[in-house]
Amino acid sequence: MDVKRSSSGVVDSISAEDIGKFPDTNLAESLQRISGVSIDRVNGEGSKVTVRGFGPDFNLVTLNGRQMPVTTGSRSFDFANIASESISGVEVFKTALAENPTGGIGSTINILTHKPLSAPGLKATFGAKAMDDKSTREGGMTPELSGLYSNTFADDKFGVSISASFQERESGNAQAQVG
């Protein structure tokens, strides 16, 4: 609410606390809870984001204000590549602001990572999940592991934050086409 109040444009945001309350498997599925945001699914999981009717190619995605590279071969960003456990918040700018980089016609989505000096002291979290994928004959339980370690030193003047995630999938896709 404070982000919306203090902004001069139309901005929605999700904090890490809100992301943790949702039963979402990745960041795209958490973003779909914002009004005006819908997602595309690939093999049942959220992947790309559409904002205000503009497709994924028309959104600019930044990480702490820096433009993110894409791996899809187009301008669209695949949110399945980012573990939601390492995120402290997401801001969706639905109007252009001079302080944001240009390039997002639909929106500018800024992903915020954990900063150790924002929450001084020792912080550690670890998570383990399993996924049962039935899309292949050999598919079975696959692991998902994540962790975050953060600590500050020298009277909270120096900090270190380390985040890691591991995910293994055995998924398949069957389709038929007629020429």
Backbone bond lengths (Angstrom), bond angles and torsions (degrees), N, CA, C in turn:
res aa  C-N    CA-C-N  psi(-1)  N-CA   C-N-CA  omega(-1)  CA-C   N-CA-C  phi
1 M - - - 1.447 - - 1.530 111.22 -
2 D 1.352 115.60 -38.24 1.460 118.97 -179.66 1.534 111.28 -66.31
3 V 1.334 117.48 -35.22 1.468 120.54 177.94 1.519 109.76 -63.92
4 K 1.321 118.01 -42.29 1.471 121.48 178.89 1.517 111.30 -64.97
5 R 1.329 116.63 -41.97 1.467 120.51 -178.25 1.515 112.51 -65.77
6 S 1.336 116.62 -41.63 1.460 119.35 -173.55 1.526 113.25 -84.17
7 S 1.320 118.46 -9.16 1.458 120.74 -177.91 1.526 111.19 -86.12
8 S 1.340 114.96 147.34 1.464 119.52 177.85 1.521 111.87 -87.62
9 G 1.325 118.13 -11.13 1.468 122.95 178.56 1.522 110.53 -117.97
10 V 1.315 115.71 -169.46 1.460 121.32 179.04 1.529 107.81 -88.66
11 V 1.336 116.20 113.20 1.465 122.69 -177.07 1.516 108.81 -133.72
12 D 1.329 116.60 136.59 1.457 122.70 170.09 1.509 107.33 -120.96
13 S 1.330 116.83 151.51 1.458 118.62 179.92 1.518 110.47 -147.26
14 I 1.320 114.22 158.38 1.459 122.51 175.15 1.517 106.65 -129.16
15 S 1.328 117.18 134.19 1.460 120.32 177.49 1.524 109.73 -95.41
16 A 1.325 116.07 167.59 1.465 120.77 -179.65 1.519 110.62 -62.21
17 E 1.317 116.91 -33.64 1.465 120.37 178.19 1.526 110.94 -63.06
18 D 1.339 116.29 -41.70 1.467 120.30 178.03 1.524 111.51 -68.39
19 I 1.337 117.23 -39.71 1.460 120.83 179.09 1.522 109.79 -61.87
20 G 1.338 117.01 -39.78 1.461 121.08 179.89 1.520 113.71 -67.76
21 K 1.331 117.54 -24.85 1.471 120.90 179.96 1.518 112.22 -77.99
22 F 1.334 117.24 -22.71 1.459 120.68 -177.12 1.532 110.10 -85.35
23 P 1.313 118.08 148.78 1.474 120.38 177.81 1.526 112.25 -87.61
24 D 1.311 117.48 40.31 1.462 121.97 -175.04 1.519 110.78 -87.85
25 T 1.334 115.84 148.14 1.459 120.21 -178.87 1.518 113.03 -88.00
26 N 1.331 118.17 -21.03 1.467 119.59 178.68 1.519 110.33 -152.43
27 L 1.312 116.08 -178.88 1.458 122.69 -174.34 1.526 112.92 -67.78
28 A 1.326 118.20 -34.93 1.471 120.69 179.55 1.530 110.46 -62.40
29 E 1.313 116.98 -40.23 1.460 119.89 -179.32 1.524 111.64 -69.63
30 S 1.320 118.17 -28.68 1.461 120.71 173.78 1.527 110.92 -71.16
31 L 1.345 117.02 -37.22 1.461 121.04 -179.36 1.523 112.74 -67.34
32 Q 1.324 118.26 -27.05 1.460 119.99 -178.33 1.526 112.14 -66.45
33 R 1.309 117.74 -12.57 1.467 121.38 178.79 1.526 112.50 -79.28
34 I 1.331 117.48 -8.61 1.462 122.04 175.91 1.518 108.42 -84.44
35 S 1.317 116.86 137.97 1.462 119.92 -179.50 1.526 110.13 -64.49
36 G 1.337 115.86 137.11 1.455 122.22 -179.44 1.514 113.73 86.78
37 V 1.337 117.98 0.98 1.458 122.36 -179.11 1.527 108.69 -113.88
38 S 1.325 116.58 128.25 1.460 121.60 173.33 1.524 108.11 -129.24
39 I 1.328 116.52 162.68 1.463 119.72 -174.96 1.520 110.92 -125.93
40 D 1.326 114.83 157.23 1.460 123.02 170.59 1.516 106.81 -100.33
41 R 1.312 116.22 141.31 1.464 120.67 179.79 1.522 110.36 -109.19
42 V 1.326 115.58 142.47 1.455 123.32 174.12 1.522 106.64 -125.48
43 N 1.325 116.98 119.75 1.466 122.82 -176.53 1.528 112.17 53.76
44 G 1.316 116.85 37.72 1.457 121.83 175.81 1.509 116.01 86.46
45 E 1.323 119.32 -6.74 1.459 121.39 -179.74 1.518 110.29 -112.19
46 G 1.331 116.03 145.62 1.455 121.12 177.98 1.507 111.32 -61.82
47 S 1.343 116.41 139.69 1.454 119.34 -175.22 1.527 111.92 -131.69
48 K 1.326 117.16 -59.14 1.463 121.67 -175.44 1.514 110.15 -119.11
49 V 1.338 115.65 157.05 1.461 121.94 -172.22 1.526 110.58 -116.33
50 T 1.330 116.08 134.74 1.459 123.30 172.77 1.529 107.49 -112.80
51 V 1.332 117.10 130.33 1.470 121.12 -178.85 1.517 109.16 -122.13
52 R 1.322 116.94 129.38 1.469 124.96 178.70 1.525 112.25 52.50
53 G 1.333 118.01 32.73 1.452 121.85 177.59 1.510 114.74 87.06
54 F 1.332 117.92 -9.15 1.459 121.22 175.95 1.517 108.60 -85.59
55 G 1.329 116.72 128.79 1.461 122.29 -176.29 1.514 113.45 -63.81
56 P 1.336 116.24 174.48 1.467 121.49 -177.16 1.529 114.19 -59.14
57 D 1.336 118.07 -26.53 1.470 120.60 179.93 1.528 112.59 -70.40
58 F 1.325 117.68 -16.21 1.462 121.38 -175.07 1.523 113.29 -102.21
59 N 1.325 117.70 10.06 1.461 122.06 176.98 1.516 109.64 -106.99
60 L 1.306 116.48 141.98 1.457 122.13 174.77 1.521 107.28 -102.29
61 V 1.320 117.23 127.02 1.464 121.99 -179.80 1.516 108.61 -111.30
62 T 1.338 115.72 127.17 1.458 121.37 179.06 1.522 109.78 -123.08
63 L 1.314 115.62 154.16 1.458 123.15 175.06 1.515 106.89 -115.94
64 N 1.317 116.75 110.35 1.466 122.95 -175.49 1.528 111.61 53.10
65 G 1.346 116.61 37.79 1.457 122.24 177.23 1.517 115.54 90.18
66 R 1.329 117.86 -5.84 1.470 122.10 179.17 1.518 109.47 -103.31
67 Q 1.322 117.53 137.05 1.457 121.70 -176.43 1.524 111.39 -64.38
68 M 1.335 115.76 134.64 1.464 122.34 -179.36 1.524 110.18 -86.79
69 P 1.335 117.28 139.84 1.466 119.36 173.31 1.522 109.86 -74.97
70 V 1.313 116.69 155.59 1.466 120.63 179.90 1.522 109.52 -110.31
71 T 1.339 115.53 152.37 1.466 121.25 -179.31 1.519 111.56 -116.40
72 T 1.332 116.81 5.52 1.463 120.40 -173.02 1.525 113.30 -92.72
73 G 1.318 119.39 -7.70 1.448 121.46 -176.65 1.514 113.03 85.89
74 S 1.320 118.10 -3.24 1.459 122.90 175.15 1.525 107.48 -128.98
75 R 1.315 117.34 -166.67 1.471 120.29 179.70 1.522 112.78 -82.49
76 S 1.327 118.17 -10.90 1.460 120.63 -174.43 1.528 111.05 -77.47
77 F 1.322 115.75 141.82 1.461 122.60 -178.37 1.527 109.19 -100.13
78 D 1.325 116.68 135.94 1.457 122.42 179.64 1.529 108.73 -94.24
79 F 1.332 116.97 106.33 1.459 122.00 -176.60 1.520 112.84 -72.28
80 A 1.333 118.10 -10.30 1.465 120.50 176.65 1.523 110.87 -69.85
81 N 1.344 118.33 -13.15 1.460 122.07 179.91 1.526 113.27 -79.93
82 I 1.334 118.17 -7.89 1.459 120.93 -177.43 1.525 109.21 -116.60
83 A 1.321 115.99 126.60 1.464 120.72 177.05 1.526 109.17 -75.58
84 S 1.311 116.76 130.71 1.463 120.12 -177.13 1.528 112.14 -70.21
85 E 1.333 118.61 -16.48 1.467 121.00 179.64 1.521 112.26 -69.18
86 S 1.334 118.64 -24.54 1.461 120.87 -178.03 1.527 112.88 -93.15
87 I 1.312 117.58 5.86 1.457 122.49 -176.55 1.525 110.51 -100.91
88 S 1.334 116.94 135.40 1.462 119.86 175.60 1.524 111.86 -97.16
89 G 1.325 117.62 -15.08 1.458 120.57 178.02 1.511 111.26 174.56
90 V 1.329 115.26 165.81 1.460 122.41 177.99 1.518 107.87 -136.59
91 E 1.332 116.57 133.43 1.460 122.52 176.22 1.522 108.47 -114.36
92 V 1.315 117.10 129.97 1.464 122.00 177.63 1.524 107.38 -113.39
93 F 1.335 116.47 107.06 1.459 122.85 179.19 1.516 107.94 -89.87
94 K 1.321 117.30 110.31 1.458 121.30 -176.88 1.521 112.56 -89.56
95 T 1.315 117.31 -10.24 1.469 121.64 174.59 1.523 108.44 -123.81
96 A 1.318 116.67 152.40 1.462 121.14 -179.10 1.523 109.97 -72.91
97 L 1.309 115.93 133.97 1.459 122.32 175.51 1.517 108.51 -124.14
98 A 1.326 117.27 146.70 1.458 121.45 -177.95 1.524 111.88 -64.59
99 E 1.326 118.19 -25.98 1.464 121.10 -178.20 1.532 112.76 -77.67
100 N 1.326 117.91 -15.26 1.464 122.15 -179.15 1.523 110.64 -95.12
101 P 1.333 117.11 151.63 1.469 118.93 174.24 1.518 110.70 -64.65
102 T 1.313 116.57 153.10 1.460 120.23 -179.77 1.518 110.43 -86.47
103 G 1.325 115.36 159.58 1.456 120.04 176.21 1.506 114.23 129.17
104 G 1.312 118.26 -11.08 1.453 120.77 179.97 1.515 111.06 -102.63
105 I 1.326 117.67 101.19 1.463 120.49 178.14 1.526 109.74 -73.69
106 G 1.329 116.57 -45.65 1.463 120.64 178.81 1.515 111.16 -73.17
107 S 1.322 116.55 -49.73 1.461 121.46 179.77 1.520 109.62 -169.40
108 T 1.315 114.04 168.98 1.452 121.67 168.14 1.515 106.11 -117.27
109 I 1.332 116.17 120.06 1.462 121.58 -177.70 1.520 107.39 -106.77
110 N 1.328 116.95 115.59 1.459 122.42 -178.81 1.528 108.74 -105.40
111 I 1.326 116.03 116.97 1.462 122.32 178.39 1.522 107.79 -92.46
112 L 1.318 116.78 126.31 1.461 121.80 -177.49 1.528 109.28 -106.31
113 T 1.325 116.17 128.53 1.457 120.61 178.77 1.525 109.76 -95.29
114 H 1.309 115.21 168.39 1.461 121.51 179.01 1.523 109.69 -69.39
115 K 1.328 116.33 134.94 1.458 122.02 177.21 1.534 107.66 -119.10
116 P 1.333 117.48 123.85 1.467 119.37 -173.79 1.532 114.14 -63.75
117 L 1.325 118.11 -30.65 1.468 119.65 -179.10 1.526 112.07 -77.27
118 S 1.351 117.96 -15.34 1.461 120.76 176.48 1.523 111.45 -75.64
119 A 1.332 116.53 -27.52 1.470 122.06 178.36 1.525 107.03 -134.16
120 P 1.354 117.83 81.97 1.459 120.69 -174.31 1.531 112.75 -62.47
121 G 1.330 114.33 157.68 1.454 121.31 179.15 1.513 111.88 101.00
122 L 1.314 114.27 -178.47 1.455 120.76 -178.96 1.524 110.04 -82.82
123 K 1.321 115.73 125.94 1.468 122.55 176.48 1.514 107.11 -132.69
124 A 1.310 116.99 133.23 1.461 121.16 177.77 1.520 108.59 -147.96
125 T 1.302 114.97 138.40 1.454 120.82 176.35 1.522 108.68 -146.23
126 F 1.311 115.08 140.62 1.454 120.98 179.62 1.516 107.64 -136.65
127 G 1.315 116.00 143.56 1.458 120.47 -179.63 1.513 111.28 -138.29
128 A 1.322 115.09 148.34 1.462 121.28 176.76 1.522 107.95 -138.91
129 K 1.324 115.38 131.62 1.462 121.47 178.11 1.520 107.97 -136.63
130 A 1.313 115.10 164.49 1.453 120.46 174.57 1.518 108.25 -132.31
131 M 1.331 115.74 144.81 1.459 121.09 -179.15 1.527 108.11 -121.17
132 D 1.315 116.30 131.19 1.457 121.43 177.07 1.515 107.82 -105.86
133 D 1.337 116.33 103.37 1.460 122.39 -176.08 1.517 109.35 -101.44
134 K 1.315 116.65 120.40 1.466 122.37 -178.35 1.529 112.58 -101.45
135 S 1.332 118.26 15.77 1.460 120.41 -176.60 1.530 113.00 -80.87
136 T 1.325 118.30 -9.39 1.462 121.46 175.21 1.524 109.26 -127.45
137 R 1.313 116.97 160.89 1.469 120.61 178.94 1.520 111.56 -68.75
138 E 1.326 116.70 -36.72 1.460 120.51 -179.15 1.522 112.62 -88.24
139 G 1.328 118.16 -5.74 1.461 122.05 -175.89 1.516 112.05 -60.49
140 G 1.277 116.20 150.62 1.457 122.25 179.87 1.515 109.05 -160.95
141 M 1.300 115.34 -152.82 1.455 120.84 -179.72 1.533 109.86 -72.99
142 T 1.324 115.97 128.57 1.463 121.61 176.83 1.525 108.70 -124.01
143 P 1.341 117.88 145.06 1.464 120.76 -174.49 1.528 113.41 -85.48
144 E 1.333 114.59 153.59 1.461 123.68 169.39 1.523 106.26 -134.63
145 L 1.313 117.62 118.46 1.453 122.53 -179.14 1.520 109.07 -123.61
146 S 1.326 116.79 141.24 1.464 120.43 177.69 1.518 109.57 -148.63
147 G 1.313 115.08 154.63 1.453 119.75 178.76 1.512 111.96 -158.27
148 L 1.323 115.44 153.00 1.459 122.33 177.89 1.519 107.53 -140.95
149 Y 1.330 116.65 129.37 1.460 122.77 176.08 1.516 107.68 -127.00
150 S 1.317 117.24 130.26 1.457 122.16 -179.79 1.520 108.73 -142.44
151 N 1.338 116.18 137.78 1.451 120.51 178.34 1.519 108.86 -152.58
152 T 1.319 115.55 150.88 1.465 121.06 176.85 1.525 108.87 -117.29
153 F 1.336 114.98 152.00 1.457 121.79 -176.91 1.520 109.04 -135.11
154 A 1.341 116.61 171.68 1.473 123.87 175.99 1.522 110.85 53.07
155 D 1.319 116.44 56.80 1.471 122.95 -179.73 1.527 111.69 54.28
156 D 1.313 116.44 45.19 1.470 124.90 176.48 1.530 113.44 61.97
157 K 1.347 116.25 32.42 1.464 120.26 176.15 1.518 112.27 -101.04
158 F 1.312 116.82 -14.77 1.457 122.72 -179.14 1.530 107.51 -135.88
159 G 1.331 116.09 136.26 1.460 118.87 -178.27 1.509 112.54 -140.93
160 V 1.325 115.30 155.80 1.455 122.86 178.51 1.523 107.92 -132.01
161 S 1.326 115.16 135.35 1.459 120.74 176.88 1.519 108.15 -135.10
162 I 1.330 116.35 127.23 1.458 122.12 -179.86 1.520 107.84 -127.03
163 S 1.324 114.73 129.88 1.460 120.57 179.10 1.520 108.60 -129.90
164 A 1.326 116.31 140.07 1.457 120.44 178.69 1.524 109.20 -146.40
165 S 1.326 114.99 149.83 1.465 119.36 175.81 1.518 108.95 -147.06
166 F 1.317 115.09 149.43 1.456 122.23 178.55 1.517 107.49 -136.11
167 Q 1.316 115.35 134.67 1.453 120.81 -179.46 1.520 108.28 -143.88
168 E 1.317 116.46 131.76 1.455 121.07 177.35 1.517 107.93 -121.35
169 R 1.331 116.35 136.60 1.466 120.67 -179.31 1.507 110.47 -129.40
170 E 1.308 116.98 141.81 1.454 123.95 171.06 1.523 107.07 -122.88
171 S 1.313 115.34 71.12 1.469 118.81 -176.56 1.511 109.76 -109.60
172 G 1.313 115.83 158.24 1.454 121.64 178.82 1.510 110.93 -136.52
173 N 1.309 114.62 167.74 1.447 120.82 -179.50 1.530 108.06 -143.65
174 A 1.312 117.50 118.71 1.460 121.28 178.49 1.520 109.12 -108.89
175 Q 1.331 116.91 132.66 1.448 120.59 178.19 1.515 109.18 -149.39
176 A 1.309 115.39 156.38 1.460 121.46 178.44 1.515 108.81 -129.75
177 Q 1.329 116.68 141.89 1.455 121.32 179.67 1.531 108.53 -131.68
178 V 1.303 114.79 145.14 1.454 120.28 176.78 1.515 108.08 -113.67
179 G 1.343 116.14 125.87 1.468 120.47 -176.95 1.502 112.29 -83.63
